[in-house]
Amino acid sequence: MGKIGFGYGSEWHLLWHLARHRTSLDDTVRTVTGADHVEWLDFPLRASDGPIDAEWTGLDFLSDADTKTSWRSFWPQGAGIHNWDAVARMQIGGRSEWLLVEAKAHCGEIASSCGAKPEGGLSQIRAALDATKAALGVEPGRDWLRGYYQFCNRLAVLHFLSLHGVTAHLLMIYFTGDVNGDRVCPKDAQGWQPAIAAQDAHVGLPQGHQLEARIHKAFLPAFANLRGPVSRPS
């Protein structure tokens, strides 16, 4: 887990919604996903001098050992493993399904490129992304390693899970009205559209692809009482 900004940034605002406005957050999740019920997983702890908050990484939230073994063959397990901003279980039509959350507070957070080295896990990552593109009907020449790599590697997770009979959804949360220096923080959902459209054009997902119903967007407010200078507790 990276360092959380005090009063700004996607991690701060997501934790604020989870802690103080969970009913409203759950209502939004149900609306965009069609879920009947949402149950958030507690964040894991890692041992140190004392318990320290961590993020769910990779497929650590799963209990099925066989799926997790196959996952290690599909994706390298190291510094480039997926970090989830939040994870939940949903009930949809009597079925239990996973919800994996990515949150963004400014447009610069959307852009990313793969940092894996040829001597590291690059070939394994490229193979996983190519398999995902093929399954979703994406043109093979689309570059999923550069430009919008994080979003693309999240798609690879959904693809892998679907192959193993695990239904999961990806929820992209975009916060509106954050104040964070000179970064571009959209004031409303409309302000996010150019950045999201640029991502969509680069990634090249065709209409009606097999994961389309499992990828969702939500626009949530960064609360007004946290904008501008924030007094730290003494």
TORROTI-67007 format. One record per residue (C-alpha): residue in one letter; chain; z, y, x. Coordinates in pm, 1 decimal, padded with zeros to 6 digits. Example, Ala and Ser with C-alpha at 12.3 -4.5 7.8 and 13.67 -1.06 7.14 Angstrom:
<recs>
+--------+------+----------+----------+----------+
! markol ! titi !        w !        v !        u !
+--------+------+----------+----------+----------+
!      A !    A !  00780.0 ! -00450.0 !  01230.0 !
!      S !    A !  00714.0 ! -00106.0 !  01367.0 !
+--------+------+----------+----------+----------+
</recs>
This chain:
<recs>
+--------+------+----------+----------+----------+
! markol ! titi !        w !        v !        u !
+--------+------+----------+----------+----------+
!      M !    A !  00000.0 !  00000.0 !  00000.0 !
!      G !    A ! -00097.2 !  00336.3 !  00141.2 !
!      K !    A !  00127.8 !  00637.2 !  00152.0 !
!      I !    A !  00166.3 !  00773.9 ! -00199.4 !
!      G !    A !  00107.4 !  01147.6 ! -00245.7 !
!      F !    A !  00401.2 !  01333.6 ! -00395.1 !
!      G !    A !  00277.7 !  01468.8 ! -00727.2 !
!      Y !    A ! -00091.5 !  01397.6 ! -00670.2 !
!      G !    A ! -00333.6 !  01112.7 ! -00609.9 !
!      S !    A ! -00435.0 !  00802.5 ! -00801.7 !
!      E !    A ! -00138.2 !  00586.7 ! -00699.0 !
!      W !    A !  00112.1 !  00852.5 ! -00801.8 !
!      H !    A ! -00048.1 !  00912.4 ! -01140.2 !
!      L !    A ! -00089.3 !  00542.4 ! -01216.7 !
!      L !    A !  00275.2 !  00473.5 ! -01136.4 !
!      W !    A !  00371.3 !  00771.4 ! -01353.6 !
!      H !    A !  00178.5 !  00627.5 ! -01647.2 !
!      L !    A !  00326.8 !  00281.7 ! -01590.5 !
!      A !    A !  00681.2 !  00415.2 ! -01564.7 !
!      R !    A !  00694.5 !  00695.4 ! -01820.5 !
!      H !    A !  00392.3 !  00662.9 ! -02051.5 !
!      R !    A !  00334.7 !  00288.2 ! -02069.2 !
!      T !    A !  00288.8 !  00279.4 ! -02446.9 !
!      S !    A !  00004.6 !  00529.5 ! -02424.0 !
!      L !    A ! -00141.4 !  00344.1 ! -02125.1 !
!      D !    A ! -00127.3 !  00013.3 ! -02310.2 !
!      D !    A ! -00296.0 !  00171.6 ! -02612.3 !
!      T !    A ! -00579.5 !  00287.6 ! -02386.0 !
!      V !    A ! -00613.5 ! -00056.2 ! -02225.3 !
!      R !    A ! -00627.2 ! -00225.0 ! -02564.7 !
!      T !    A ! -00889.1 !  00021.7 ! -02685.4 !
!      V !    A ! -01127.4 ! -00019.1 ! -02391.1 !
!      T !    A ! -01084.4 ! -00395.7 ! -02341.7 !
!      G !    A ! -01024.2 ! -00521.5 ! -02694.9 !
!      A !    A ! -00694.5 ! -00679.6 ! -02588.8 !
!      D !    A ! -00425.2 ! -00762.9 ! -02843.0 !
!      H !    A ! -00141.6 ! -00741.5 ! -02591.4 !
!      V !    A ! -00094.6 ! -00621.0 ! -02232.5 !
!      E !    A !  00178.0 ! -00736.2 ! -01992.7 !
!      W !    A !  00190.3 ! -00572.4 ! -01650.3 !
!      L !    A !  00293.8 ! -00771.2 ! -01345.2 !
!      D !    A !  00574.4 ! -00626.8 ! -01138.4 !
!      F !    A !  00454.6 ! -00515.2 ! -00797.5 !
!      P !    A !  00531.6 ! -00768.9 ! -00524.5 !
!      L !    A !  00788.2 ! -00702.8 ! -00254.2 !
!      R !    A !  00749.6 ! -00768.7 !  00115.6 !
!      A !    A !  01038.2 ! -00837.1 !  00345.9 !
!      S !    A !  01139.0 ! -00581.1 !  00605.4 !
!      D !    A !  01470.7 ! -00418.4 !  00682.3 !
!      G !    A !  01495.2 ! -00400.1 !  00305.4 !
!      P !    A !  01263.5 ! -00476.2 !  00011.5 !
!      I !    A !  00946.4 ! -00264.8 !  00025.8 !
!      D !    A !  00689.1 ! -00224.3 ! -00249.8 !
!      A !    A !  00353.9 ! -00386.0 ! -00182.2 !
!      E !    A !  00027.6 ! -00425.6 ! -00373.8 !
!      W !    A ! -00123.0 ! -00740.3 ! -00515.8 !
!      T !    A ! -00390.3 ! -00848.8 ! -00271.1 !
!      G !    A ! -00682.5 ! -01087.4 ! -00303.7 !
!      L !    A ! -00600.4 ! -01354.5 ! -00559.0 !
!      D !    A ! -00228.5 ! -01376.4 ! -00480.4 !
!      F !    A ! -00154.8 ! -01319.1 ! -00849.1 !
!      L !    A ! -00301.0 ! -01662.5 ! -00931.0 !
!      S !    A ! -00093.4 ! -01978.3 ! -00929.6 !
!      D !    A ! -00379.6 ! -02230.7 ! -00918.9 !
!      A !    A ! -00388.3 ! -02372.7 ! -00565.0 !
!      D !    A ! -00741.8 ! -02515.4 ! -00588.3 !
!      T !    A ! -00892.2 ! -02181.4 ! -00690.2 !
!      K !    A ! -00705.5 ! -02004.9 ! -00411.2 !
!      T !    A ! -00832.3 ! -02261.5 ! -00159.4 !
!      S !    A ! -01191.3 ! -02203.0 ! -00273.7 !
!      W !    A ! -01130.4 ! -01829.0 ! -00252.8 !
!      R !    A ! -01050.7 ! -01855.2 !  00117.0 !
!      S !    A ! -01393.6 ! -02009.7 !  00168.8 !
!      F !    A ! -01561.4 ! -01737.7 ! -00037.4 !
!      W !    A ! -01397.2 ! -01427.3 !  00112.0 !
!      P !    A ! -01230.9 ! -01359.6 !  00451.5 !
!      Q !    A ! -00854.4 ! -01330.3 !  00437.0 !
!      G !    A ! -00752.9 ! -01040.6 !  00658.6 !
!      A !    A ! -00738.0 ! -00664.2 !  00681.5 !
!      G !    A ! -01034.5 ! -00623.5 !  00446.5 !
!      I !    A ! -00881.8 ! -00818.9 !  00157.7 !
!      H !    A ! -00881.7 ! -00655.6 ! -00185.3 !
!      N !    A ! -00582.1 ! -00441.9 ! -00279.2 !
!      W !    A ! -00523.5 ! -00391.7 ! -00651.4 !
!      D !    A ! -00363.0 ! -00076.4 ! -00788.2 !
!      A !    A ! -00214.5 ! -00283.4 ! -01072.5 !
!      V !    A ! -00253.0 ! -00627.1 ! -01228.9 !
!      A !    A ! -00181.6 ! -00733.2 ! -01587.6 !
!      R !    A ! -00216.7 ! -01031.1 ! -01817.5 !
!      M !    A ! -00388.3 ! -00963.1 ! -02148.8 !
!      Q !    A ! -00406.1 ! -01159.7 ! -02469.4 !
!      I !    A ! -00751.4 ! -01141.1 ! -02626.9 !
!      G !    A ! -00817.8 ! -01351.3 ! -02935.3 !
!      G !    A ! -00544.0 ! -01593.2 ! -02839.1 !
!      R !    A ! -00667.7 ! -01631.1 ! -02480.7 !
!      S !    A ! -00485.3 ! -01519.0 ! -02167.9 !
!      E !    A ! -00707.3 ! -01309.9 ! -01940.3 !
!      W !    A ! -00647.5 ! -01107.8 ! -01624.0 !
!      L !    A ! -00681.6 ! -00732.0 ! -01585.5 !
!      L !    A ! -00743.4 ! -00592.0 ! -01234.7 !
!      V !    A ! -00706.6 ! -00216.3 ! -01198.2 !
!      E !    A ! -00862.9 !  00037.9 ! -00963.0 !
!      A !    A ! -00759.1 !  00401.9 ! -01002.9 !
!      K !    A ! -00931.0 !  00716.1 ! -00871.2 !
!      A !    A ! -00815.4 !  01077.5 ! -00875.6 !
!      H !    A ! -01097.4 !  01254.5 ! -00690.1 !
!      C !    A ! -01468.8 !  01190.5 ! -00643.3 !
!      G !    A ! -01437.7 !  01111.5 ! -00274.4 !
!      E !    A ! -01241.4 !  00796.2 ! -00354.8 !
!      I !    A ! -01548.3 !  00633.8 ! -00507.5 !
!      A !    A ! -01746.4 !  00622.8 ! -00184.0 !
!      S !    A ! -01674.9 !  00351.0 !  00073.0 !
!      S !    A ! -01848.4 !  00125.2 !  00323.8 !
!      C !    A ! -01764.5 ! -00212.9 !  00470.6 !
!      G !    A ! -01585.0 ! -00200.2 !  00804.2 !
!      A !    A ! -01606.1 ! -00570.6 !  00885.9 !
!      K !    A ! -01747.9 ! -00665.1 !  01225.8 !
!      P !    A ! -02019.5 ! -00924.4 !  01296.3 !
!      E !    A ! -01766.0 ! -01122.6 !  01498.2 !
!      G !    A ! -01522.0 ! -01102.0 !  01208.7 !
!      G !    A ! -01585.3 ! -01167.9 !  00841.3 !
!      L !    A ! -01907.4 ! -00970.3 !  00792.5 !
!      S !    A ! -02133.8 ! -01271.5 !  00742.9 !
!      Q !    A ! -01894.9 ! -01423.4 !  00488.5 !
!      I !    A ! -01872.6 ! -01093.5 !  00299.9 !
!      R !    A ! -02249.5 ! -01050.2 !  00301.2 !
!      A !    A ! -02295.4 ! -01403.0 !  00165.0 !
!      A !    A ! -02042.9 ! -01339.5 ! -00113.7 !
!      L !    A ! -02207.8 ! -01011.8 ! -00211.2 !
!      D !    A ! -02554.8 ! -01166.4 ! -00203.8 !
!      A !    A ! -02437.7 ! -01451.1 ! -00428.1 !
!      T !    A ! -02289.0 ! -01198.5 ! -00670.0 !
!      K !    A ! -02608.0 ! -00991.4 ! -00677.7 !
!      A !    A ! -02813.1 ! -01302.6 ! -00749.2 !
!      A !    A ! -02582.5 ! -01410.4 ! -01031.6 !
!      L !    A ! -02592.0 ! -01065.1 ! -01192.6 !
!      G !    A ! -02966.0 ! -01013.9 ! -01155.9 !
!      V !    A ! -02938.0 ! -00729.8 ! -00902.6 !
!      E !    A ! -03229.9 ! -00664.5 ! -00670.3 !
!      P !    A ! -03159.8 ! -00841.4 ! -00337.7 !
!      G !    A ! -03241.3 ! -00528.4 ! -00138.2 !
!      R !    A ! -02958.1 ! -00323.5 ! -00289.7 !
!      D !    A ! -02714.1 ! -00234.9 ! -00012.6 !
!      W !    A ! -02368.9 ! -00335.2 ! -00133.1 !
!      L !    A ! -02211.8 ! -00302.9 !  00212.2 !
!      R !    A ! -02252.4 !  00073.5 !  00233.0 !
!      G !    A ! -02207.1 !  00360.7 ! -00007.2 !
!      Y !    A ! -01999.1 !  00198.1 ! -00280.8 !
!      Y !    A ! -01865.0 ! -00111.5 ! -00111.8 !
!      Q !    A ! -01525.3 ! -00117.5 ! -00282.9 !
!      F !    A ! -01671.8 ! -00133.0 ! -00632.1 !
!      C !    A ! -01919.9 ! -00399.4 ! -00520.9 !
!      N !    A ! -01656.5 ! -00620.6 ! -00363.9 !
!      R !    A ! -01455.3 ! -00599.4 ! -00687.3 !
!      L !    A ! -01761.2 ! -00730.3 ! -00868.9 !
!      A !    A ! -01763.9 ! -01022.0 ! -00624.5 !
!      V !    A ! -01406.5 ! -01105.8 ! -00727.9 !
!      L !    A ! -01501.0 ! -01113.5 ! -01096.7 !
!      H !    A ! -01800.8 ! -01332.0 ! -01014.6 !
!      F !    A ! -01591.9 ! -01574.7 ! -00810.9 !
!      L !    A ! -01327.4 ! -01602.6 ! -01082.5 !
!      S !    A ! -01590.6 ! -01663.7 ! -01351.0 !
!      L !    A ! -01731.8 ! -01950.3 ! -01143.0 !
!      H !    A ! -01386.6 ! -02109.7 ! -01145.6 !
!      G !    A ! -01318.2 ! -02067.4 ! -01514.7 !
!      V !    A ! -01083.0 ! -01772.0 ! -01476.8 !
!      T !    A ! -01155.8 ! -01482.5 ! -01710.5 !
!      A !    A ! -01078.2 ! -01147.3 ! -01553.0 !
!      H !    A ! -01160.4 ! -00785.7 ! -01631.8 !
!      L !    A ! -01197.6 ! -00486.1 ! -01401.8 !
!      L !    A ! -01059.0 ! -00156.5 ! -01529.6 !
!      M !    A ! -01163.8 !  00158.8 ! -01345.4 !
!      I !    A ! -00919.1 !  00439.6 ! -01423.4 !
!      Y !    A ! -01035.1 !  00793.9 ! -01350.3 !
!      F !    A ! -00765.1 !  01060.6 ! -01358.2 !
!      T !    A ! -00855.1 !  01407.2 ! -01478.3 !
!      G !    A ! -00704.4 !  01738.6 ! -01375.8 !
!      D !    A ! -00543.4 !  01635.9 ! -01048.2 !
!      V !    A ! -00484.3 !  01907.6 ! -00787.3 !
!      N !    A ! -00530.3 !  01788.7 ! -00429.8 !
!      G !    A ! -00631.7 !  02053.8 ! -00178.6 !
!      D !    A ! -01007.5 !  02106.7 ! -00150.6 !
!      R !    A ! -01102.8 !  01765.6 ! -00290.7 !
!      V !    A ! -01321.9 !  01746.8 ! -00600.0 !
!      C !    A ! -01087.1 !  01640.8 ! -00879.6 !
!      P !    A ! -01271.9 !  01647.4 ! -01214.2 !
!      K !    A ! -01098.0 !  01832.7 ! -01495.1 !
!      D !    A ! -01228.5 !  01599.7 ! -01766.5 !
!      A !    A ! -01429.2 !  01282.4 ! -01826.0 !
!      Q !    A ! -01755.5 !  01475.6 ! -01818.8 !
!      G !    A ! -01674.0 !  01600.0 ! -01471.9 !
!      W !    A ! -01663.2 !  01241.9 ! -01344.3 !
!      Q !    A ! -02008.1 !  01149.7 ! -01476.2 !
!      P !    A ! -02228.1 !  01264.0 ! -01180.2 !
!      A !    A ! -02020.9 !  01062.1 ! -00930.7 !
!      I !    A ! -02013.7 !  00755.4 ! -01154.5 !
!      A !    A ! -02387.9 !  00785.2 ! -01224.7 !
!      A !    A ! -02461.9 !  00801.1 ! -00851.7 !
!      Q !    A ! -02259.4 !  00483.7 ! -00799.6 !
!      D !    A ! -02436.8 !  00304.4 ! -01084.5 !
!      A !    A ! -02778.7 !  00404.1 ! -00951.5 !
!      H !    A ! -02692.5 !  00272.5 ! -00605.1 !
!      V !    A ! -02535.9 ! -00056.5 ! -00718.1 !
!      G !    A ! -02819.8 ! -00138.6 ! -00959.5 !
!      L !    A ! -02647.4 ! -00354.5 ! -01219.0 !
!      P !    A ! -02903.0 ! -00443.3 ! -01488.1 !
!      Q !    A ! -02822.7 ! -00387.4 ! -01852.1 !
!      G !    A ! -02675.8 ! -00696.7 ! -02015.3 !
!      H !    A ! -02560.4 ! -00868.9 ! -01693.9 !
!      Q !    A ! -02307.1 ! -01147.3 ! -01735.7 !
!      L !    A ! -02002.8 ! -00941.3 ! -01635.1 !
!      E !    A ! -02091.2 ! -00631.6 ! -01836.4 !
!      A !    A ! -01830.4 ! -00695.7 ! -02107.8 !
!      R !    A ! -01558.2 ! -00734.1 ! -01843.5 !
!      I !    A ! -01601.4 ! -00398.9 ! -01666.4 !
!      H !    A ! -01428.8 ! -00104.5 ! -01828.8 !
!      K !    A ! -01365.8 !  00265.3 ! -01768.8 !
!      A !    A ! -01075.4 !  00481.3 ! -01883.0 !
!      F !    A ! -01006.7 !  00851.7 ! -01828.3 !
!      L !    A ! -00639.5 !  00945.8 ! -01815.0 !
!      P !    A ! -00470.7 !  01281.2 ! -01757.5 !
!      A !    A ! -00285.0 !  01383.3 ! -01446.8 !
!      F !    A !  00016.3 !  01539.5 ! -01611.4 !
!      A !    A !  00032.2 !  01919.0 ! -01614.5 !
!      N !    A !  00394.6 !  01936.4 ! -01506.3 !
!      L !    A !  00295.0 !  01780.3 ! -01174.0 !
!      R !    A !  00009.0 !  02016.6 ! -01086.9 !
!      G !    A !  00047.4 !  02268.0 ! -00810.8 !
!      P !    A !  00351.2 !  02285.0 ! -00580.6 !
!      V !    A !  00609.1 !  02018.3 ! -00645.5 !
!      S !    A !  00974.7 !  02056.3 ! -00552.3 !
!      R !    A !  01093.9 !  01754.1 ! -00362.7 !
!      P !    A !  01438.5 !  01621.7 ! -00451.4 !
!      S !    A !  01709.4 !  01720.2 ! -00206.5 !
+--------+------+----------+----------+----------+
</recs>
